[in-house]
């Protein structure tokens, strides 16, 4: 009787193990089908192509900013005979701050390449580094004034024009183009995230952060578009101040005022309040 009980218990345990094995196999197959369906809804080739392009453009962008700083800003800062300090600041604004910010992005992106081709953590990086992109505010607001100052000096200062032409490989327009690059970088981020997010499964560990990062880049892009309008107004006011400065000691950077025109050496402004 004891032997029969032992044999019976062994058979029961065998059946339990068989049942558990069957259930585990069933659950595994079900999960596989679910994940297969989820992952087949996106194109991993397009996702990785978008990530590769994002990383490549970041490297190119850092090279552009480095060129502006090392080939133009630093030499001009060291030679006061070409242009004065005020004009140097007007043209280059805080471009060195932008370079510092994007070196951080570049280092972080290169770190993700070790995961290739299954990259995760991109959204986390952008959320972490996004506050640094506030450096674009001053740069964008100064952009129109920078362009007008550069254009004026190229037309009036022969030594400066020769320096720019030499550094730009015989073209006066190259510096203008290089200084314009930052105005498009955030929109490129927004478009890249749109593509990457489109081809990232909703249950992917990076999806929620990518979604947040995309929203942040879209808001920043809209802010920059608004800042371009502010930039145009600021440039007009600063140009007016430059022309009147020899005759009047006047403060024209008045909050909530919009430049209308300059007539007979008088600036016409109106308040938005």
C-alpha positions as CSV (number, residue, x, y, z in Angstrom):
1,X,0.0,0.0,0.0
2,X,2.8,2.4,0.8
3,X,4.5,1.6,-2.5
4,X,1.3,2.3,-4.3
5,X,1.0,5.6,-2.6
6,X,4.5,6.6,-3.5
7,X,4.0,5.5,-7.1
8,X,0.8,7.5,-7.2
9,X,2.4,10.6,-5.9
10,X,5.3,10.3,-8.4
11,X,2.8,10.0,-11.2
12,X,0.9,13.1,-9.9
13,X,4.2,15.1,-9.8
14,X,5.0,13.9,-13.4
15,X,1.6,15.1,-14.6
16,X,2.1,18.4,-12.8
17,X,5.5,18.9,-14.5
18,X,4.0,18.0,-17.9
19,X,1.1,20.4,-17.4
20,X,3.5,23.2,-16.2
21,X,5.7,22.6,-19.3
22,X,2.7,22.7,-21.6
23,X,1.4,25.9,-19.9
24,X,4.9,27.6,-20.1
25,X,5.1,26.7,-23.8
26,X,1.7,28.0,-24.5
27,X,2.4,31.3,-22.7
28,X,5.7,31.6,-24.5
29,X,4.2,31.0,-27.9
30,X,1.4,33.5,-27.2
31,X,3.8,36.2,-26.1
32,X,6.0,35.5,-29.1
33,X,3.0,36.0,-31.4
34,X,2.0,39.2,-29.6
35,X,5.5,40.7,-29.8
36,X,5.9,39.5,-33.4
37,X,2.7,41.3,-34.3
38,X,3.8,44.4,-32.5
39,X,7.3,44.5,-34.0
40,X,6.0,43.8,-37.5
41,X,3.9,46.9,-37.4
42,X,7.0,49.1,-37.7
43,X,10.0,49.2,-40.0
44,X,13.2,48.6,-38.1
45,X,15.2,49.5,-41.2
46,X,13.6,52.9,-41.4
47,X,14.0,53.4,-37.6
48,X,17.7,52.6,-37.7
49,X,18.2,54.7,-40.9
50,X,16.6,57.7,-39.1
51,X,18.8,57.2,-36.0
52,X,21.9,56.8,-38.1
53,X,21.0,60.0,-40.0
54,X,20.4,61.8,-36.6
55,X,23.9,60.8,-35.4
56,X,25.6,61.7,-38.7
57,X,24.0,65.1,-38.8
58,X,25.0,65.8,-35.2
59,X,28.6,65.1,-36.1
60,X,28.4,67.4,-39.1
61,X,26.7,70.1,-37.1
62,X,29.4,70.0,-34.4
63,X,32.0,70.3,-37.2
64,X,30.2,73.4,-38.5
65,X,30.1,75.1,-35.1
66,X,33.8,74.2,-34.5
67,X,34.6,75.8,-37.9
68,X,32.8,79.0,-36.9
69,X,34.6,79.2,-33.5
70,X,38.1,78.2,-34.5
71,X,38.3,79.7,-38.1
72,X,36.4,82.9,-37.5
73,X,35.5,83.8,-33.9
74,X,38.8,83.2,-32.1
75,X,41.0,84.9,-34.7
76,X,38.7,87.9,-34.8
77,X,38.6,88.1,-31.1
78,X,42.3,88.2,-31.0
79,X,42.7,90.9,-33.7
80,X,40.9,94.2,-32.8
81,X,42.2,95.8,-36.0
82,X,39.7,93.8,-38.1
83,X,36.5,94.5,-36.2
84,X,35.7,95.8,-32.7
85,X,34.6,93.6,-29.7
86,X,31.0,94.8,-30.0
87,X,30.7,93.8,-33.6
88,X,32.3,90.4,-32.9
89,X,29.7,89.7,-30.2
90,X,26.9,91.0,-32.5
91,X,27.9,88.5,-35.2
92,X,28.7,85.4,-33.2
93,X,26.5,85.8,-30.2
94,X,26.8,82.7,-28.0
95,X,27.9,80.3,-30.6
96,X,30.5,78.8,-28.3
97,X,27.7,77.9,-25.8
98,X,25.9,76.0,-28.7
99,X,29.1,74.1,-29.5
100,X,29.5,73.1,-25.9
101,X,25.9,71.9,-25.7
102,X,26.2,69.8,-28.9
103,X,29.5,68.3,-27.8
104,X,27.4,66.8,-25.0
105,X,24.9,65.4,-27.4
106,X,27.6,64.0,-29.7
107,X,29.3,62.2,-26.8
108,X,26.0,60.7,-25.7
109,X,25.1,59.6,-29.2
110,X,28.4,57.9,-29.7
111,X,27.8,56.0,-26.4
112,X,24.6,54.6,-27.8
113,X,26.3,53.2,-30.9
114,X,27.6,50.3,-28.7
115,X,24.0,49.0,-28.7
116,X,23.7,49.0,-32.5
117,X,21.4,47.9,-34.2
118,X,18.9,47.8,-31.2
119,X,19.4,51.3,-29.8
120,X,17.5,52.3,-26.6
121,X,18.0,55.3,-24.4
122,X,17.8,58.0,-27.1
123,X,14.7,59.6,-25.6
124,X,16.3,59.5,-22.1
125,X,19.3,61.4,-23.4
126,X,17.2,64.2,-25.0
127,X,15.1,64.6,-21.9
128,X,18.2,64.9,-19.8
129,X,20.0,67.4,-22.1
130,X,17.0,69.3,-23.3
131,X,17.4,72.2,-20.7
132,X,20.8,72.9,-22.3
133,X,19.0,73.9,-25.6
134,X,17.8,77.0,-23.9
135,X,21.1,78.5,-25.3
136,X,19.3,78.8,-28.6
137,X,17.1,81.6,-27.2
138,X,19.8,84.3,-27.3
139,X,21.3,83.0,-30.5
140,X,18.0,83.1,-32.4
141,X,16.9,86.4,-31.1
142,X,20.2,87.9,-32.2
143,X,20.3,86.2,-35.6
144,X,18.8,89.0,-37.7
145,X,21.0,91.6,-36.1
146,X,24.0,89.3,-36.6
147,X,23.2,88.9,-40.3
148,X,22.8,92.7,-40.8
149,X,26.0,93.5,-38.9
150,X,28.0,90.9,-40.9
151,X,26.6,92.3,-44.2
152,X,27.4,95.9,-43.2
153,X,30.9,95.1,-42.2
154,X,31.6,93.1,-45.4
155,X,30.6,96.1,-47.4
156,X,32.4,98.8,-45.3
157,X,35.5,97.1,-43.8
158,X,37.9,95.9,-46.5
159,X,40.3,94.1,-44.2
160,X,37.5,92.3,-42.5
161,X,36.0,91.3,-45.8
162,X,39.4,90.0,-47.0
163,X,39.8,88.0,-43.8
164,X,36.3,86.4,-44.2
165,X,36.9,85.6,-47.9
166,X,40.3,84.0,-47.1
167,X,38.9,81.9,-44.3
168,X,35.8,80.9,-46.3
169,X,37.9,79.7,-49.3
170,X,37.2,82.8,-51.4
171,X,33.5,83.2,-50.7
172,X,32.0,85.9,-48.5
173,X,28.8,84.0,-48.1
174,X,30.2,80.9,-46.4
175,X,30.3,82.5,-43.0
176,X,26.7,83.7,-43.4
177,X,25.6,80.2,-44.3
178,X,27.5,78.7,-41.3
179,X,25.9,81.1,-38.9
180,X,22.5,80.2,-40.3
181,X,22.9,76.5,-39.5
182,X,21.7,76.7,-35.9
183,X,18.3,78.1,-37.0
184,X,17.5,74.8,-38.6
185,X,19.0,72.3,-36.2
186,X,16.0,72.0,-33.8
187,X,13.5,71.5,-36.7
188,X,15.8,68.6,-37.8
189,X,15.5,67.1,-34.4
190,X,11.8,67.3,-34.5
191,X,11.6,65.6,-37.9
192,X,14.0,62.9,-36.9
193,X,12.0,62.1,-33.7
194,X,8.8,62.0,-35.7
195,X,10.3,59.2,-38.0
196,X,12.0,57.3,-35.1
197,X,8.8,57.4,-33.0
198,X,6.7,56.2,-36.0
199,X,8.8,53.1,-36.3
200,X,9.2,52.4,-32.5
201,X,6.6,49.9,-31.1
202,X,4.4,51.3,-28.4
203,X,5.7,48.6,-25.9
204,X,9.3,49.4,-26.7
205,X,11.1,50.5,-23.5
206,X,12.1,53.8,-25.2
207,X,8.7,54.7,-26.7
208,X,7.3,56.9,-23.9
209,X,10.6,58.9,-23.5
210,X,10.8,59.3,-27.3
211,X,7.3,60.6,-27.3
212,X,8.2,63.1,-24.6
213,X,11.4,64.2,-26.4
214,X,9.5,64.7,-29.6
215,X,7.0,66.9,-27.8
216,X,9.8,68.9,-26.3
217,X,11.5,69.4,-29.6
218,X,8.3,70.5,-31.3
219,X,7.6,73.1,-28.5
220,X,11.2,74.3,-28.8
221,X,10.9,74.6,-32.6
222,X,7.7,76.7,-32.2
223,X,9.5,78.9,-29.7
224,X,12.4,79.4,-32.1
225,X,9.9,80.4,-34.9
226,X,8.5,83.1,-32.5
227,X,12.0,84.2,-31.6
228,X,12.8,84.8,-35.2
229,X,10.1,87.5,-35.2
230,X,11.5,89.0,-32.1
231,X,14.9,88.8,-33.7
232,X,13.8,90.9,-36.7
233,X,12.3,93.6,-34.4
234,X,15.4,93.6,-32.2
235,X,17.7,94.1,-35.2
236,X,15.7,97.1,-36.4
237,X,15.9,98.7,-32.9
238,X,19.6,98.1,-32.6
239,X,20.2,99.5,-36.0
240,X,18.2,102.6,-35.1
241,X,20.2,102.9,-31.9
242,X,23.4,102.6,-33.8
243,X,22.4,105.4,-36.2
244,X,21.2,107.7,-33.4
245,X,23.9,106.9,-30.9
246,X,26.2,109.6,-32.2
247,X,23.6,112.3,-31.4
248,X,21.5,111.0,-28.6
249,X,22.0,109.0,-25.5
250,X,18.8,106.9,-25.7
251,X,17.8,103.4,-24.5
252,X,15.7,101.7,-27.2
253,X,15.5,98.1,-25.9
254,X,12.1,98.8,-24.2
255,X,10.1,95.7,-23.2
256,X,6.8,95.1,-25.1
257,X,7.6,97.7,-27.7
258,X,7.7,97.0,-31.4
259,X,9.7,98.9,-34.0
260,X,7.6,100.6,-36.7
261,X,10.0,102.8,-38.7
262,X,12.7,105.4,-38.6
263,X,11.8,108.8,-40.2
264,X,13.8,112.0,-39.9
265,X,16.1,110.3,-37.3
266,X,13.2,109.5,-35.1
267,X,12.2,105.9,-34.1
268,X,8.5,105.2,-34.0
269,X,7.5,102.5,-31.5
270,X,4.3,101.1,-30.2
271,X,3.6,99.1,-27.1
272,X,1.9,95.7,-27.2
273,X,0.3,96.4,-23.8
